Amino acid sequence: MIFPHPVLIIDDDPVHQFVIAGALNALDVSDQHTASDGEEGLNFLKNSGIPIGLIVLDLNMPKMDGQTFLGELKEIGYSGCVILCSGEPSVSIDIAGRLGQWFGINIVGALKKPLDMTVFSRMLNSCIDEEVPRSNAV
């Protein structure tokens, strides 16, 4: 699979960042960027000028958690895809997914850690034809 959009991995755990990056590499996704929490991820979106088409988002992070970050995505008008990927209980992940959808964010799925490659690949495929944002800057 050739994934045509830059991807931003937002996770405070370097091991999980590495695992997600490895999964993306295995699926031939090479344009990857990382942030260690929502605050860093938001700053990247606003200031990098890179049109991120997919965000893989952890929920439980310092400074700015995933739920707060989803609200910020609404505020900046982010139009790409989001995959939630968390070690939180399934009910927490489902609630965050519903919150994101309520905000108008394109939540394409939610994964419980550890990552299931088959499901992750299917979620990536659902984002391939999405229009990539021209810019995330406000």
N, C-alpha and C positions, 0 to 999 in steps of 0.2 A: 504494500500500500504506500502510495506517495501522498503524504499529508501536505497540502499547499500553504498552510498558515503557520506563522510563528506561534509558539506555545509558551505560556508562563506557568511555571510550577510554583505554587505558594504553599510552603510547609516549613515549620520551624525545626523539624527533625532532619538533620543532614542525611541520615540513613534512608529515610523515606524519600527525600529528594533524589538520592542516588538510585533507589529502586524504580521510581517513576521515570527518571531520565533513562535508565536502562531499558525499561519497557518501551518507551518512546523510540529509543535507538533501534530496538528489535523490530519495531514497526516502521522503520525508515523515516522517522521524524527527526530531522537534524537541527532545525531552527528552534532551539530551546533556551529559555531564560529562567532564572530562579529568583525567588524572594523568600526571606525567612519569616515573614509575617504579613498581615494584611496592610499595615502601614507602609512597609517597604514595597509591597506589590502595587499599592495605589500610587506611590511616588513614581515607580517604574512606568506605569500606564500613562501617567500625566506628563512625564518628562522625557521619556526615551524616544518618542517619535516612531516607535515600532508598532505597526498595526497588529496587535495580538488577536488571533482568531480563536484561541482556546485557552482557558485558564483551568488548570487542575488545582483545586482548592481544598486545603485542609480546613477543618472547622475550629479546632482548639489550638490557639496560638497566643503568644504574648502580644502586648501592645494593641493589636486590633485583630479580633477573632474573625472567623469566616462569616458569621451572620452579620456582623457590623460591616464587613467588607462588601457583602452583597448589597446592602443599603447604599454604600458609596458607589458601587457600580451603577445603580439606578441613577444616582445624582449626576454622574459624568456621562450617562447615556451610552454605556458600553453595549455593543450590539453583537459581540461574538458569542461563542459557546462557553459553558461552564460545566465541568465535571467535578462533583463533590467527591472527595476521597478522604475518609476519616476512620479513626479507630473508635470513635464514639459509638454508643449503642444505636442500632438501626432506627429506632424511633426518633432520636435526635437528628440523624441524617435526613430522615423523611421530612421532619419539620423544617429543617433548613432548606430543603429542596422546594417545599411548598412556599416558604417565605420568598425565595428567589423568584419563583414563578409569579407570585403575587406582585413582586416588584417589576415584573416584565422582563426578567433576565432569562435567557435561553438556557435553562438547566437541562442538559441532555441525559443526565444520569447521576446516580449516586453509588459509590462503591465503598464497601466496608474493607478496611485494611485487614489482612494483606490483599494486594491487588490480584484480581482474577484477569489474566491476560485475554481470555476469550471475550469476556464482557467489556473490558477496556477497549479492545480492538473494535468491537461493534459500536461502542459509543463514539470513537474517533471517526469511524466511517460515516456516522450520522452527521458529522460536522464538515465533511469534505466539500459538500456543495453549498455550504452556507457562504454568504457574502462576507468577506473579511472587512473589518472596519478600516476606513482610510486612516484614521488617527484616533487615538484615545485621549488626546490632550483636550483640556477644557479651556 
